[in-house]
Amino acid sequence: MSEEIYKWIDGYQLSRQKKNISRDFSDAVPLAEILKMHFPKLVDLHNYTPKNSVSQKLINWSTLQRKVLSKLRMNLSKGTMEELARAEPGAVEKVLSQVKYIIERYQREKEEDEESVYVIEGIDDAGSGNVLPIKMKQGSKVSDQKIVPADIFNDMLKSLDEKEQIVNELRLKLDHWEKLVSIKDQRIADLEGEIKRLTIEKRISSNSEYF
């Protein structure tokens, strides 16, 4: 199984030269790069930078688990992530085996989808010729449905993905502005505290001079 995993990894062009798989993958960066190739919408490589300390590597793994692996229905325990961050022998091979299975399953499903037509309810063809009316039998019931050829459906998905990307970019900008506002509020609070401290010191100084 390990040799199969090594051969599979060799098929990817990664940002770092492959030397020791346990150490190479200990900060999660190469795995993030692989997942980015297959699930580009899920992975933002800016979240994963090379790390040296175990604690920093754990942050990368926790981020990957929360933002990517959980959405692929893959869950790494805290113990497993610690083993990966410490580059313990055999740990990464087990994880890569699961990832390989998920990717290959996704590729099979994608190929099957590309050869299919899709049933869409409540759609109006408006004379476009892209939507075809059909009748579907479910048990003793026959219902009117409409199907869309795979290429048309894929174009629709692409359009939705582009809109989702725009929404995500706007969310990132919003997060950035919220952080700036938070920093500004904290700065104002610090200045107010400093003013209050100086005011108290001035009063104390004035009272001392009086007596």
N, C-alpha and C positions, 0 to 999 in steps of 0.2 A: 504493500500500500504506500509506503514512504517513497519508493522509487517512482511510483505513478504520480505522486504529488510533486516531486522534484521536477519530473518531466513536464508536468502541467505548468508549473511556475516558470520554467525556462522558456515557455512560449510567450511570455510577456516582456515587454521592454519597460523596465522600471528605472526610476531616477538614480538608484544606487546599484553598484555592481554586486552581483550575488556571490557571497563568500561562505558565510555560515548562516543557514536559514533561521536558526533560533535567535541569533543576535541581529540579523538583518531585519527581522519582523518584530523585534521586541518593542519598538515604539509605535507600531501599528501603521506607520506611513506607507510601506509597500502594499499592505492589504487595502488601505484606503485608495491607493492608485488603481489597483485591480478592480475594486468595486466601482470606481468612477468610470471605468471603461464600459461597464455593463449597465450601471444605474446612474447615469450622469446627473439626473435631477435630485438624487438623494445625497450625493457626496459633494461637499465643498472642501477642496484640498487645502484651502487656507486655514482650516481648523486643525490640520495635522502637520506639525513641523518636527524635524528631527530632534530627539531629546537624548540626554545622556543619563540622567538620574532615574532611578526606579519610580520615584514619586511623580516626576513629570511624564514618564511613559504611561503611567497609570491614568493620568488625565487624558491622554490621547485615546487610550482604550475605552475609558468611560464615555468619552464623547462619541466615539465610533459606535459603541453599543446603543447609546441613547438616540442618536440621530439617524443611524443607518441600519445596524443589525436588527434592532427591535422591529423595524418596519418590514424586514425580510423574515420575520418570525424566528429569529435566531437569538438566543439569550446566553451570554457568557456570565458565569458566576464571578463573584469578586475573587474567589480563590483562583479560578482559571486566569483571570486578568493579571493577578499577581505573578502567577507562574510564567505568563507570557512576557511580562515586563522584566522579570529576572532572567529571561532567556533559558528557562529550564528545558533540558532536552526532551523532545517528544511532545511538548505542549502545543507548539504551533502547528505541527503536522495534523493533530486532531481537529484543530479549528479550521485549517485550510481544507481538510477533507469535507467538512460540513459546507464551507463556502463553495467549494467545487460542485457539490451536489446541487446546491441552490441555484448556482449560475447555469448549470447544464439543464436543470429542470425549467428554468426561465427561458432558455434558448429553445427548448423543445416546444414549450407552450407558444412562444412567439412565432415559430415556424408553422405550427398548426393554425394559429390565428390568421396568418398571412394567406393561407390556402382556403379560408372560410369566408362565408358571408355572414352578416350580422343582422339580427332581428332587432328593429327599433320600433317601439310602440309610440303612438301619438305623433308621428311625423307626417308632414304634408309634402308630397313630391312637387307640387306646384307645376307639374308638367315638365320637370327637368329631365326626366328619363333616368335619373340616378337611383331612384327608389322604386322597387318592384313590389307590387302587391302579391301576397300569397295567402293560402289558407293552411292553418296548422291544426292538426288533430291531436287533442289531449284526452285520451280515454274516449268517451262518447261525445265529447264536445268539439266543435270545429270553430275556430276563431280566425278573424281576419288579422293578418299581420303584414308588415312591410319589411323587406330586406334591403340592405345596402351592400354593394360589392366591397371586398376587403380594401381595395385601393382608395375608394372614396371614404370609407370609415377611418382608414389610417390618416388620411388628410385631415379629417375632423379631429382626430386625436392630436395630431401635430399642432393644429390651430389652438386646441385647448392647452397643450403643453406650453406653447409660446405665451399665451395669456397668463398661465400660472407662473411662468418665469418672471413676467413683468410684475405680477402681484408680489412674488417673493422679493424682487429687487426693491419694490416700494416698502415692503415690511422691513428690510434691512436698513433702508434710509430712515424709516420711522424709529427703529431701535437706536440708530446712531444719534438722532436728534433728542430722543428721550434721555440718552446717556449724557449728552451735552447739558440738557436742562437740569438733570440730577446733579452734575458737577457744579453748575451755576448756583443751584439752590444751596448746595453744601458750602460753596464759597461765601455766599451771602450770610449763611448761618455762622460761619467762622468769623466773618467781619463784625457781625452783630455781637458775637461773644467777646471779640477783642474790644469793641467800643464800650461794652458793658464793664469789662475789666478795667479799662482805662478810667472810666467814669468813677468807679468805686475807689480806685487808687487816688484819683484827684480829690475826692471827698475826704478820704483819710488824711491825705497830705494837708488839705485846707484846715481840717479840724486840729491837726498836730500843730500847725502854725498858730492857731487861735489860742491854744492852751500854752 
